[in-house]
């Protein structure tokens, strides 16, 4: 995916592994994201309500459905 170690600006958060509402964990991961970093969010559905929040906070996203029960959303800071 990228280089090893802290130089790799991509982080992955699998929301399917979070008990309860994952919104807080997603926001915390975005707060910790390096300026040039990307958060790859893995969910079981397309998180459409999240998109408006991302726009308001200055993030852009790209969504890809990779399986019936797996959606990956690449989130990065808008340039």
Buried (B, 14 or more C-beta within 10 A) or exposed (E): EEEEEEEEBBBEBBBEEBEEEBBEBBEEBBEEBBEEBBBBBBBEEEBEEBBEBBEEEEBEBEBEEEEEEBBBBBBBBEE
